[in-house]
Amino acid sequence: MQPTNFYRPTFAKIDLNEIKMNILNLKKHMNESIQVIAVVKANGYGHGDFEVSKAALQVGASMLAVATPDEAIRLRVLGIESPILVLGASPPTFAVLASEHDITVTVFQQDWFLHIPTLPKKLNVHIKIDTGMGRLGVTTESELRCLIQTIHQRSDVLIDGVFTHFATADEENTEQFTSQLTKFKTFLKHFPERPRCIHTANSAAALMQKDSLFDAVRFGISMYGLSPSAHVSNELPFPLGQAMTLHTEVVFVKKVTAGTTISYGATYTAENDEWIATLPIGYADGMLRKLSGQAVLIQGKRMPIIGRICMDQCMVRLNGQVPIGEPVVLIGRQGSEQITIEEWAQKIQTISYEIPCVLTNRVPRIYTS
Ligand SMILES: *Cc1c(COP(=O)(O)O)cnc(C)c1O
């Protein structure tokens, strides 16, 4: 899937070694027996679901997790044979295909099984318990007992796992985390047989909360080298390696006279005679308009994006002339300077998760390993 050629010099580089190192370091940090479920939903948080899946499996991830049935089917079609868990809701109409393709689905409602025919192959399910996230999951112990009974009446469905999801694992205050964990343990008592795979931890809990590990952890954001929050970033048990960097080149340079305005709305006016570069990347690539003012790296120095970011292009104020074709690092290192995904997230007041996810398909992903 690596593009062989592209004529616009804008691309994201994905270092699969960083992803592998993050998994290996996590494994070292946890007890060896604890499995890693590599979370590759949303096209691997924008990094490429297929490539990230292969890299994760190479270093011993035992399962992949996606959000939707379609994401799971896509990986199967591409030849991924490992266990795959769909974390989100699957419709009952997906059950036959899921069993045929050996895709594990998340269940949390007894009624889900009402309209499902006898399945061609055994369907693996993980039961989701809502212990305080308020999103998906069984909410009461009696509902859980009924759900387990319903499944036990079927010989074509196996309870392979049970899990929950924390709402505040990345925060300093552990009150809600602890209460969710306690509630989860209470729910576990209702299983007549212990399911093969009990899991609760996302990245934040996997890195910081030893008592949340059980059989496996769902490793998402930090597999890509990003911290779930500023708090976790301060408490990391090992350094994370950010896998994605973002690059382009200067395609046009000009000297403008004081008073010249730049871009839509003429919101920027040159105060002096200034050198201005045009970059071939814009909001249709995922460089959101709110990033106006953000620095980019050219010749190892920070230069600000000025004026409004356009759909396909943006302008940068230089501190002197640079040649056409000069490399630009939007995210990553150049010389001694670095711009991180977290810096972009802070600039637009969002979380690190959102930045790689909104990089669109127009930006080729180039893999190094
Ligand atoms: C996305 C997701 C994860 C991964 O969370 P990170 O914070 O990215 O590690 C884990 N579990 C569920 C249910 C998810 O939806």
The ligand as an SDF file (V2000), in Angstrom:
LIG
                    3D

 15 15  0  0  0  0  0  0  0  0999 V2000
   -9.8640    3.2110   21.7170 C   0  0  0  0  0  0  0  0  0  0  0  0
  -10.0480    2.2720   22.8160 C   0  0  0  0  0  0  0  0  0  0  0  0
   -8.9470    1.8070   23.5500 C   0  0  0  0  0  0  0  0  0  0  0  0
   -7.5550    2.3560   23.3790 C   0  0  0  0  0  0  0  0  0  0  0  0
   -7.4060    3.4700   24.2200 O   0  0  0  0  0  0  0  0  0  0  0  0
   -6.0260    4.2910   24.2730 P   0  0  0  0  0  0  0  0  0  0  0  0
   -6.2970    5.3620   25.2530 O   0  0  0  0  0  0  0  0  0  0  0  0
   -5.8350    4.8180   22.8750 O   0  0  0  0  0  0  0  0  0  0  0  0
   -4.9820    3.3400   24.6600 O   0  0  0  0  0  0  0  0  0  0  0  0
   -9.1680    0.8250   24.5020 C   0  0  0  0  0  0  0  0  0  0  0  0
  -10.4080    0.3400   24.7350 N   0  0  0  0  0  0  0  0  0  0  0  0
  -11.4900    0.7830   24.0700 C   0  0  0  0  0  0  0  0  0  0  0  0
  -12.8260    0.2110   24.3880 C   0  0  0  0  0  0  0  0  0  0  0  0
  -11.3590    1.7580   23.1000 C   0  0  0  0  0  0  0  0  0  0  0  0
  -12.4300    2.1980   22.4490 O   0  0  0  0  0  0  0  0  0  0  0  0
  1  2  1  0
  2  3  1  0
  2 14  2  0
  3  4  1  0
  3 10  2  0
  4  5  1  0
  5  6  1  0
  6  7  2  0
  6  8  1  0
  6  9  1  0
 10 11  1  0
 11 12  2  0
 12 13  1  0
 12 14  1  0
 14 15  1  0
M  END
$$$$
